[in-house]
Amino acid sequence: MAEDAGGSNVSLYLLGMPIVFLVFYFILDAKVRAPKFLSFGLQVSVFIAFFIGLVFVPTLLRTSLFGSKMRQSRVAPPVILIKDAIAELSNVRQFPDDMPERLSKLDDVWTPNSAWTYTDAKYPFYKTHKGECTKPEKPYNVVILSFESFRAYSLKLFNESEAIEATPFLSELAHRPESSYFAKHYTNAHPTIGGFMALHTSLLPHSTQTVAMAFIANHLESFVSLAKANGYQSVYVAGSDPDWDRQRNWANQWYDKVIFRPETDERDRLIMQDAVAWLKSERDPSKPFILTTFFISNHMPFHIIDKDTVVTEEKALPRAILNTMHYDDVVLSEFFDAVKDEPWFDDTIFIVTADHGLDLGDRGVAPDYNNIRAEAMRIPLVIYGKHPRLPRGKQTMMSSHIDVGPTILDLLGICDDNAFMGQSLLQSQRINPVVAYKQGRASVFTDSGSAYMLPEGDTMYYEAGDTWQRNDVYEAHKDDAEKLKKRANDLSLIIDYLYQNNTFYPPKAIGK
């Protein structure tokens, strides 16, 4: 109950409703005489109806009380919370007895970053930086713009076979002299809340459970909380209701402020106006800042938002998405126009990415929301800024969302202890493969080939040149495929264990 999405122990408030109702009833009964036409039987019936409506319904069913637009679908009364908690027990992964030994041999499945020292097998990813931390000559700000469902497959910048240029501004931004864009960038989780958590915590997801919901009491830091410990102010601008999938719980822990206005009606142009307002008039100009926003308008079923941003009349989902992507590209252009003359603009790093991609039936079957192959996981990453250490131009190294946080902190000159699994993209060589998990499925992307594993045990393998994973060649590369499968399975065992035992961070690790 203390971990409920709508707020700690909000569900307990509902238990007070029977008392409120009964007090109200007896006061009313003492003061008001029942009309003569209301027989005793009808009085009893009315009492029972009100009792059911005002007592049993709020305590047994989900309610819109205390809620914003979508909170009623998440805030649950005690009976439902207890039922769900019991049901979740069946999803808890069981581990072999030799887990301590496996943790001590983590190098077998995940190569530690050589720039850091690892000292505690109980917290195997928790590390301390070795040597001197590279500080910039001046503080830099960070703006992260994450687009809903912006799959690289639909972007001409990343897929030359796409005939329609739906995002001309993003393409122009990527090719500016001050920019770099990563041609092999992936999210590690699906849907939005998975991308949100991977981007912030730099940790791979649990293999079967949604981290933000199943492990809400865990101690997990983010690049934002480490930056805050070093004097940064921060704001999260939510496109959709952050109560929906427990974003608010984590955003409240990591950010100074969460901005969400239901009246924006999930229109990104209005949401970005809120972001611009904070940047221009609400922030503390004496401190560097981090602003993160998750756009929402490019969401299934991709209804046209602005007739002026239509680029195709085609109705099929893989084509309809181009219209909402173009709308968001226009919003992105408007945002840059609104802030380009601000005094802090040249001291700011802008990161444009997505929460995830999406399978829109591109394989000739119905859309699969559990699919974590290339069309659902490969997304844009464009970094723009005048920071002297930023790479420039097209980058071909493999990267994923868990690398974004370490890259930001590297650019800011923050080397605090952390449990991040990603690596700074300022490094020239990839240390580990890109890994993604969802509902028992796993994907592994490497420069030499990629593998996709289903819960039933089936494995598909794609050669390095098969960018969009269209030709399964498992039989011809069985040994390579099984190696990637074993690595994904061994790693998920360790990741799941650390989530379920809350041992990514030692207690009160922040600020070290």
C-alpha positions as CSV (number, residue, x, y, z in Angstrom):
1,M,0.0,0.0,0.0
2,A,2.9,2.3,0.7
3,E,4.1,1.7,-2.9
4,D,0.8,2.5,-4.6
5,A,1.1,4.4,-7.9
6,G,-1.1,7.3,-6.8
7,G,0.8,8.0,-3.6
8,S,1.9,6.3,-0.5
9,N,-1.1,4.8,1.4
10,V,-3.6,6.7,-0.7
11,S,-5.6,3.4,-0.9
12,L,-6.0,3.5,2.9
13,Y,-7.9,6.7,2.7
14,L,-10.7,4.7,1.0
15,L,-11.0,2.7,4.2
16,G,-12.3,5.8,6.0
17,M,-15.3,6.0,3.7
18,P,-17.4,3.6,5.7
19,I,-16.9,5.6,8.8
20,V,-17.7,8.9,7.0
21,F,-20.8,7.4,5.4
22,L,-22.1,6.0,8.7
23,V,-21.5,9.2,10.6
24,F,-23.3,11.1,7.8
25,Y,-26.2,8.6,7.8
26,F,-26.8,8.7,11.5
27,I,-26.6,12.6,11.6
28,L,-29.1,12.7,8.7
29,D,-31.3,10.1,10.3
30,A,-31.5,12.1,13.5
31,K,-32.3,15.4,11.8
32,V,-34.5,14.5,8.8
33,R,-37.8,12.6,8.9
34,A,-38.2,10.2,6.0
35,P,-41.1,11.2,3.6
36,K,-44.3,9.3,4.3
37,F,-44.3,7.8,0.8
38,L,-40.9,6.2,1.5
39,S,-41.8,2.9,3.2
40,F,-39.5,1.2,5.6
41,G,-38.6,-1.3,3.0
42,L,-37.6,1.4,0.5
43,Q,-35.6,3.1,3.2
44,V,-33.7,-0.1,3.8
45,S,-33.2,-0.5,0.0
46,V,-31.9,3.1,-0.3
47,F,-29.5,2.5,2.6
48,I,-28.2,-0.7,1.1
49,A,-27.7,0.9,-2.3
50,F,-25.8,3.9,-0.9
51,F,-23.8,1.6,1.4
52,I,-22.7,-0.5,-1.6
53,G,-22.1,2.6,-3.8
54,L,-20.1,4.6,-1.2
55,V,-18.4,1.8,0.8
56,F,-18.0,-1.4,-1.1
57,V,-17.3,0.1,-4.5
58,P,-14.5,2.4,-3.4
59,T,-12.9,-0.3,-1.3
60,L,-13.2,-3.2,-3.8
61,L,-12.9,-1.5,-7.2
62,R,-10.5,1.0,-8.7
63,T,-11.7,4.5,-8.4
64,S,-11.2,8.0,-9.9
65,L,-11.1,9.6,-6.5
66,F,-7.8,11.4,-5.7
67,G,-6.9,10.9,-9.3
68,S,-5.8,12.8,-12.4
69,K,-6.6,11.7,-16.0
70,M,-5.3,8.1,-15.8
71,R,-4.6,7.6,-12.1
72,Q,-7.8,5.8,-11.5
73,S,-6.5,2.9,-13.6
74,R,-3.5,2.6,-11.3
75,V,-4.6,3.6,-7.8
76,A,-6.1,0.5,-6.2
77,P,-8.0,0.0,-3.0
78,P,-6.5,-2.4,-0.4
79,V,-8.4,-5.5,-1.5
80,I,-7.0,-5.2,-5.1
81,L,-3.5,-4.3,-3.9
82,I,-3.4,-7.4,-1.7
83,K,-4.8,-9.6,-4.5
84,D,-2.3,-8.3,-7.0
85,A,0.6,-8.7,-4.5
86,I,-0.4,-12.4,-4.0
87,A,-0.6,-12.9,-7.8
88,E,2.9,-11.4,-8.2
89,L,4.3,-14.0,-6.0
90,S,3.9,-16.5,-8.8
91,N,6.1,-14.3,-11.0
92,V,9.0,-14.1,-8.6
93,R,12.0,-15.8,-10.2
94,Q,13.7,-18.6,-8.3
95,F,17.5,-18.6,-8.3
96,P,20.1,-21.4,-8.1
97,D,22.0,-21.9,-4.8
98,D,25.3,-20.7,-6.4
99,M,24.2,-17.1,-7.1
100,P,27.0,-15.7,-4.8
101,E,29.6,-17.5,-6.9
102,R,28.0,-16.3,-10.1
103,L,28.0,-12.7,-8.9
104,S,31.8,-13.1,-8.1
105,K,32.3,-14.2,-11.7
106,L,30.4,-11.4,-13.4
107,D,33.2,-10.9,-15.9
108,D,32.0,-14.1,-17.6
109,V,28.8,-12.4,-18.8
110,W,29.4,-8.6,-18.5
111,T,32.8,-7.0,-18.9
112,P,33.4,-4.3,-16.2
113,N,34.4,-0.9,-17.4
114,S,38.2,-0.5,-17.0
115,A,37.9,3.1,-15.9
116,W,36.2,2.0,-12.7
117,T,36.9,-0.1,-9.6
118,Y,34.4,-2.8,-8.4
119,T,34.9,-3.8,-4.8
120,D,31.8,-5.6,-3.4
121,A,30.4,-8.8,-4.9
122,K,27.0,-8.2,-3.2
123,Y,26.7,-5.0,-5.3
124,P,28.6,-6.2,-8.4
125,F,27.8,-3.2,-10.6
126,Y,28.5,-0.6,-8.0
127,K,31.8,1.1,-8.8
128,T,34.2,3.9,-8.0
129,H,36.0,5.9,-10.7
130,K,39.7,5.5,-11.0
131,G,42.0,8.4,-11.7
132,E,41.1,12.0,-12.4
133,C,37.7,13.0,-13.5
134,T,37.7,15.2,-16.7
135,K,36.0,18.5,-15.8
136,P,34.7,20.9,-18.5
137,E,36.0,24.5,-18.3
138,K,32.4,25.7,-17.6
139,P,29.2,24.0,-16.5
140,Y,27.0,22.7,-19.3
141,N,23.2,22.2,-19.3
142,V,21.4,19.2,-20.7
143,V,18.1,19.1,-22.5
144,I,16.7,15.6,-23.3
145,L,13.9,15.3,-25.8
146,S,12.5,11.8,-26.0
147,F,9.8,11.1,-28.6
148,E,7.1,8.5,-28.3
149,S,7.5,5.6,-30.7
150,F,10.1,7.3,-32.9
151,R,11.3,4.2,-34.6
152,A,14.4,4.5,-36.7
153,Y,12.7,2.2,-39.3
154,S,10.4,5.1,-40.3
155,L,13.1,7.8,-40.3
156,K,14.9,8.5,-43.6
157,L,17.9,9.5,-41.6
158,F,18.4,5.9,-40.5
159,N,16.5,4.0,-43.2
160,E,17.4,5.0,-46.7
161,S,14.6,2.8,-48.2
162,E,12.0,5.1,-46.6
163,A,10.7,7.3,-49.4
164,I,9.1,10.1,-47.3
165,E,11.2,12.5,-45.3
166,A,8.9,12.9,-42.3
167,T,11.5,14.5,-40.0
168,P,13.4,17.1,-42.1
169,F,14.4,19.2,-39.1
170,L,15.8,16.2,-37.2
171,S,17.8,15.2,-40.2
172,E,19.1,18.8,-40.6
173,L,20.0,18.9,-36.9
174,A,21.9,15.6,-37.1
175,H,24.0,16.9,-40.0
176,R,25.0,20.2,-38.3
177,P,28.7,20.6,-37.6
178,E,28.0,20.7,-33.9
179,S,26.0,17.4,-34.0
180,S,26.6,13.7,-33.8
181,Y,24.1,11.0,-34.6
182,F,24.3,7.3,-33.7
183,A,23.2,5.0,-36.6
184,K,23.1,1.9,-34.4
185,H,21.2,3.1,-31.3
186,Y,18.7,0.9,-29.4
187,T,16.4,1.1,-26.5
188,N,16.7,-1.7,-23.9
189,A,13.1,-2.0,-22.9
190,H,9.6,-1.6,-24.2
191,P,7.1,0.2,-23.7
192,T,7.6,3.8,-22.6
193,I,8.1,3.1,-18.9
194,G,10.8,0.6,-19.8
195,G,12.6,3.1,-22.0
196,F,12.2,5.8,-19.2
197,M,13.8,3.5,-16.6
198,A,16.7,2.3,-18.8
199,L,17.5,5.9,-19.9
200,H,17.6,7.2,-16.4
201,T,19.1,4.3,-14.4
202,S,21.5,2.9,-17.0
203,L,20.4,-0.6,-15.9
204,L,19.0,-3.3,-18.1
205,P,15.4,-4.3,-17.4
206,H,14.1,-7.3,-15.5
207,S,13.5,-10.2,-17.9
208,T,9.8,-10.5,-17.1
209,Q,8.6,-7.7,-14.8
210,T,8.3,-4.0,-15.3
211,V,10.9,-2.5,-13.0
212,A,9.0,0.8,-12.3
213,M,6.0,-1.1,-11.0
214,A,7.4,-4.3,-9.5
215,F,10.4,-2.8,-7.7
216,I,9.1,0.6,-6.7
217,A,10.7,0.3,-3.2
218,N,14.2,-0.4,-4.7
219,H,17.0,2.1,-4.3
220,L,17.9,3.1,-7.9
221,E,19.8,6.2,-8.8
222,S,19.8,8.0,-12.1
223,F,22.1,10.4,-13.9
224,V,19.8,13.2,-12.8
225,S,20.1,12.4,-9.1
226,L,23.9,12.3,-9.4
227,A,23.8,15.6,-11.2
228,K,21.6,17.1,-8.5
229,A,24.1,16.0,-5.9
230,N,26.6,18.1,-7.8
231,G,24.6,21.3,-7.8
232,Y,22.3,20.9,-10.8
233,Q,18.6,21.9,-10.9
234,S,16.3,19.6,-12.8
235,V,12.8,19.4,-14.2
236,Y,10.8,16.6,-15.8
237,V,8.1,17.7,-18.3
238,A,5.6,14.8,-18.8
239,G,3.7,14.5,-22.0
240,S,1.3,11.9,-20.6
241,D,0.0,11.4,-17.1
242,P,3.1,10.3,-15.0
243,D,0.7,8.4,-12.7
244,W,-0.2,6.0,-15.4
245,D,2.9,3.8,-15.2
246,R,4.5,5.1,-12.0
247,Q,6.8,7.5,-13.7
248,R,5.9,10.1,-11.1
249,N,7.3,8.0,-8.2
250,W,10.7,7.9,-9.9
251,A,10.6,11.4,-11.3
252,N,9.8,12.8,-7.9
253,Q,12.9,11.0,-6.5
254,W,15.3,12.2,-9.2
255,Y,14.0,15.6,-10.3
256,D,13.3,18.9,-8.4
257,K,10.1,19.3,-10.2
258,V,7.6,17.4,-12.4
259,I,5.4,19.4,-14.8
260,F,2.2,17.8,-16.1
261,R,-0.9,19.6,-17.1
262,P,-3.9,17.4,-18.2
263,E,-5.3,20.3,-20.2
264,T,-2.4,20.0,-22.7
265,D,-4.4,16.9,-23.9
266,E,-1.2,15.1,-24.9
267,R,-0.4,17.6,-27.6
268,D,3.3,18.0,-27.8
269,R,3.2,21.6,-29.0
270,L,1.5,22.6,-25.8
271,I,3.8,20.4,-23.7
272,M,6.9,22.0,-25.2
273,Q,5.5,25.4,-24.4
274,D,5.5,24.4,-20.8
275,A,9.2,23.4,-21.2
276,V,10.1,26.7,-22.8
277,A,8.3,28.6,-20.0
278,W,10.3,26.8,-17.4
279,L,13.6,27.5,-19.3
280,K,12.9,31.1,-19.8
281,S,11.2,32.3,-16.6
282,E,11.0,29.6,-13.9
283,R,14.5,28.1,-13.5
284,D,17.2,29.4,-11.2
285,P,19.6,31.2,-13.6
286,S,22.5,30.8,-11.1
287,K,22.5,27.0,-11.5
288,P,23.1,24.7,-14.4
289,F,20.1,22.6,-15.3
290,I,18.8,19.3,-16.7
291,L,15.4,19.3,-18.5
292,T,13.9,16.1,-19.7
293,T,10.6,15.7,-21.6
294,F,8.9,12.6,-23.0
295,F,6.7,13.5,-26.0
296,I,3.4,11.6,-26.5
297,S,1.6,12.7,-29.6
298,N,3.2,10.1,-31.9
299,H,1.2,7.3,-30.3
300,M,-0.9,4.5,-31.6
301,P,-3.2,4.8,-33.6
302,F,-1.4,7.9,-35.0
303,H,-4.4,10.1,-35.5
304,I,-3.7,13.4,-37.4
305,I,-3.1,16.2,-34.9
306,D,-2.4,19.1,-37.3
307,K,-3.6,19.1,-40.9
308,D,-0.7,21.3,-41.8
309,T,1.7,18.5,-40.9
310,V,0.3,15.7,-43.0
311,V,2.8,14.1,-45.3
312,T,0.8,11.1,-46.6
313,E,-2.8,10.2,-47.0
314,E,-2.1,6.5,-46.5
315,K,-4.0,4.9,-43.6
316,A,-2.0,1.8,-42.8
317,L,-0.2,2.1,-39.5
318,P,3.3,2.0,-40.9
319,R,2.4,5.0,-43.1
320,A,0.1,6.9,-40.8
321,I,2.9,7.2,-38.2
322,L,4.7,9.4,-40.7
323,N,2.1,12.2,-40.1
324,T,2.5,12.3,-36.3
325,M,6.3,12.0,-36.6
326,H,6.2,15.0,-38.9
327,Y,4.1,16.9,-36.4
328,D,6.6,16.2,-33.7
329,D,9.4,17.2,-36.0
330,V,7.7,20.6,-36.5
331,V,7.3,20.9,-32.7
332,L,11.0,20.1,-32.3
333,S,11.9,22.8,-34.8
334,E,9.6,25.3,-33.0
335,F,11.3,24.5,-29.7
336,F,14.8,25.2,-31.1
337,D,13.5,28.4,-32.6
338,A,12.1,29.4,-29.2
339,V,15.4,28.9,-27.3
340,K,18.2,29.5,-29.8
341,D,18.7,33.1,-28.7
342,E,18.8,32.3,-25.0
343,P,22.1,33.2,-23.3
344,W,22.5,29.6,-22.1
345,F,21.9,28.0,-25.5
346,D,25.6,27.6,-26.5
347,D,26.3,26.0,-23.1
348,T,23.7,23.3,-23.5
349,I,23.8,19.8,-24.7
350,F,20.6,18.7,-26.6
351,I,19.9,15.0,-26.8
352,V,17.1,13.8,-29.2
353,T,16.0,10.2,-28.9
354,A,12.9,8.0,-28.4
355,D,11.4,5.8,-25.7
356,H,11.1,2.9,-28.1
357,G,10.2,1.9,-31.6
358,L,7.2,-0.2,-32.5
359,D,6.2,-3.2,-34.5
360,L,3.4,-2.0,-36.8
361,G,2.8,-5.2,-38.6
362,D,5.8,-4.7,-40.8
363,R,6.4,-8.5,-41.0
364,G,3.0,-9.1,-42.6
365,V,1.2,-10.1,-39.4
366,A,-0.7,-8.2,-36.7
367,P,1.4,-5.7,-34.7
368,D,3.2,-7.4,-31.8
369,Y,3.6,-5.2,-28.7
370,N,6.0,-7.7,-27.2
371,N,8.2,-7.8,-30.2
372,I,11.7,-6.5,-29.4
373,R,13.4,-6.9,-32.7
374,A,15.0,-4.1,-34.7
375,E,11.8,-2.2,-35.7
376,A,10.7,-2.0,-32.1
377,M,14.1,-1.4,-30.5
378,R,16.2,0.6,-32.9
379,I,15.7,4.4,-32.3
380,P,17.3,7.7,-33.1
381,L,20.0,9.3,-31.0
382,V,21.1,12.8,-32.0
383,I,23.4,14.9,-29.8
384,Y,23.8,18.6,-30.5
385,G,26.0,21.0,-28.7
386,K,29.3,22.9,-28.6
387,H,30.9,20.9,-25.8
388,P,34.5,20.4,-27.0
389,R,34.5,16.6,-26.2
390,L,31.4,15.7,-28.2
391,P,32.0,13.5,-31.2
392,R,30.9,14.9,-34.5
393,G,29.1,13.4,-37.5
394,K,27.8,9.9,-38.0
395,Q,28.7,7.4,-35.3
396,T,28.6,3.7,-36.2
397,M,29.4,2.1,-32.8
398,M,26.6,0.1,-31.1
399,S,24.8,2.1,-28.4
400,S,21.7,1.9,-26.3
401,H,19.7,3.9,-23.7
402,I,21.8,2.6,-20.8
403,D,24.8,4.5,-22.4
404,V,23.1,7.9,-22.4
405,G,23.4,8.6,-18.6
406,P,27.1,7.7,-18.4
407,T,27.7,9.9,-21.5
408,I,25.9,12.9,-19.9
409,L,27.8,12.6,-16.7
410,D,31.1,12.2,-18.6
411,L,30.4,15.4,-20.5
412,L,29.5,17.2,-17.2
413,G,32.6,16.0,-15.4
414,I,30.7,14.0,-12.8
415,C,32.3,10.7,-11.7
416,D,30.4,9.8,-8.6
417,D,30.0,6.2,-7.5
418,N,27.2,4.5,-9.4
419,A,25.9,1.1,-10.5
420,F,25.4,2.1,-14.2
421,M,25.7,-0.8,-16.7
422,G,26.2,1.5,-19.7
423,Q,29.3,3.2,-20.9
424,S,30.1,6.7,-22.0
425,L,29.8,7.1,-25.7
426,L,32.9,9.2,-25.6
427,Q,34.8,5.9,-25.5
428,S,35.9,4.8,-28.9
429,Q,35.1,1.1,-28.6
430,R,32.0,-0.9,-27.5
431,I,32.7,-3.0,-24.4
432,N,29.5,-5.0,-24.2
433,P,26.7,-6.0,-26.6
434,V,23.3,-4.2,-26.7
435,V,20.8,-6.2,-24.7
436,A,17.0,-5.9,-24.4
437,Y,14.4,-7.9,-22.4
438,K,10.6,-7.9,-22.3
439,Q,8.2,-10.5,-20.9
440,G,10.7,-13.4,-21.2
441,R,11.9,-12.3,-24.6
442,A,15.5,-11.2,-25.2
443,S,17.4,-9.5,-28.0
444,V,21.2,-9.1,-28.3
445,F,22.7,-6.8,-30.9
446,T,26.4,-6.9,-31.8
447,D,28.5,-5.8,-34.7
448,S,28.9,-9.4,-35.9
449,G,25.2,-10.4,-35.7
450,S,22.1,-10.3,-33.7
451,A,19.8,-12.8,-31.9
452,Y,16.2,-12.8,-30.9
453,M,15.0,-15.3,-28.3
454,L,11.4,-16.2,-27.5
455,P,10.2,-17.5,-24.1
456,E,9.4,-20.9,-25.6
457,G,13.1,-21.4,-26.4
458,D,13.0,-20.5,-30.1
459,T,16.0,-18.5,-31.3
460,M,16.5,-16.4,-34.5
461,Y,19.8,-15.2,-35.7
462,Y,20.6,-12.4,-38.2
463,E,23.8,-11.5,-39.9
464,A,25.5,-8.1,-39.2
465,G,24.4,-6.7,-42.6
466,D,20.7,-7.6,-42.0
467,T,20.0,-4.2,-40.3
468,W,16.2,-4.8,-39.9
469,Q,16.4,-8.5,-39.1
470,R,14.5,-9.9,-42.0
471,N,16.4,-13.1,-42.8
472,D,16.7,-15.7,-40.0
473,V,19.9,-17.7,-40.6
474,Y,19.9,-19.6,-37.3
475,E,20.7,-23.0,-38.9
476,A,23.8,-21.6,-40.6
477,H,25.1,-19.8,-37.5
478,K,23.8,-22.0,-34.7
479,D,27.0,-21.8,-32.6
480,D,27.0,-17.9,-32.7
481,A,23.3,-17.8,-31.9
482,E,23.6,-20.1,-29.0
483,K,26.5,-18.1,-27.5
484,L,24.4,-14.9,-27.6
485,K,21.4,-16.8,-26.1
486,K,23.5,-18.1,-23.3
487,R,25.0,-14.7,-22.6
488,A,21.5,-13.1,-22.5
489,N,20.2,-15.9,-20.2
490,D,23.1,-15.8,-17.8
491,L,23.0,-12.0,-17.6
492,S,19.2,-11.9,-17.0
493,L,19.7,-14.3,-14.1
494,I,22.0,-11.8,-12.4
495,I,20.0,-8.8,-13.3
496,D,16.8,-10.3,-12.0
497,Y,18.5,-11.4,-8.8
498,L,19.8,-7.9,-8.1
499,Y,16.4,-6.4,-8.7
500,Q,14.6,-8.9,-6.5
501,N,17.1,-8.5,-3.7
502,N,17.5,-4.7,-4.1
503,T,21.3,-4.9,-4.4
504,F,22.3,-2.6,-7.2
505,Y,23.1,0.1,-4.7
506,P,24.3,-0.1,-1.1
507,P,22.1,1.9,1.4
508,K,22.6,5.7,1.2
509,A,25.0,5.4,-1.7
510,I,24.1,8.8,-3.3
511,G,26.6,11.6,-3.0
512,K,29.7,9.4,-2.5
